[in-house]
Each structure stands twice: as C-alpha cells, then as structure tokens.
C-alpha cells in the first residue's frame, strides 16, 4: 500500500483524530516502512517529531 495515496483527502488540521486513525491503519500494512519518505510526509502536516507523534498514537490506541 502506498500510504500517500491511502491518506489522500485527509487533512490533520480539519480532523486530527480521523487523520491519526487513518494513518495508524496505513502503518499496520505489512508493506509499510518507517523511512525518510514517511518522516517528510509527517512534516508536511506540521509534525516535526515523528517519534513523539507515534508514541502519542500508540498510547491512544492502547487505551481504546
């Protein structure tokens, strides 16, 4: 799965939870790679610390 295509149409500034949930789903794909492209993607949405962002998502998913 190409995560950029999967995330097309989702805007974190409009609905952060929906964006984060959709991104979490993309990250569960067996072909997902946490690489430079993914970090650039996060920065495009104003997320400069990818590791902190992912910790927050993981913590939220754990408590659901």
MONORQUI-V29420 format. One record per residue. N is the residue number from 1. RES is the residue in one small letter. SS is DSSP state (A for helix, B for strand, O for the rest). PHI is phi in whole degrees, 0 to 359 (999 if undefined). BURIAL is I if it has 24 or more other ideal C-beta (glycine too) atoms within 12 Angstrom, else O. Layout:
n=<N;N>
res=<RES;RES>
ss=<SS;SS>
phi=<PHI;PHI>
burial=<BURIAL;BURIAL>
This chain:
n=<1;2;3;4;5;6;7;8;9;10;11;12;13;14;15;16;17;18;19;20;21;22;23;24;25;26;27;28;29;30;31;32;33;34;35;36;37;38;39;40;41;42;43;44;45;46;47;48;49;50;51;52;53;54;55;56;57;58;59;60;61;62;63;64>
res=<x;x;x;x;x;x;x;x;x;x;x;x;x;x;x;x;x;x;x;x;x;x;x;x;x;x;x;x;x;x;x;x;x;x;x;x;x;x;x;x;x;x;x;x;x;x;x;x;x;x;x;x;x;x;x;x;x;x;x;x;x;x;x;x>
ss=<O;O;A;A;A;A;A;O;O;O;O;O;O;O;O;A;A;A;A;A;A;A;A;A;A;A;A;O;O;O;O;O;O;O;O;A;A;A;A;A;A;A;A;A;O;O;O;O;O;A;A;A;A;A;A;A;A;A;A;A;A;A;O;O>
phi=<999;270;294;297;295;298;269;302;93;259;234;295;289;275;209;298;296;297;299;298;297;295;296;301;300;298;289;279;294;296;269;293;233;274;226;300;299;294;296;297;302;297;297;301;259;82;261;272;246;300;293;294;300;292;300;297;296;300;297;296;293;294;268;276>
burial=<O;O;I;O;O;O;I;O;O;I;O;I;O;O;O;O;O;O;I;I;O;I;I;I;O;I;I;O;O;O;O;O;O;O;O;O;O;I;O;O;I;I;O;O;I;O;I;O;O;I;O;O;I;O;O;O;I;O;O;O;O;O;O;O>
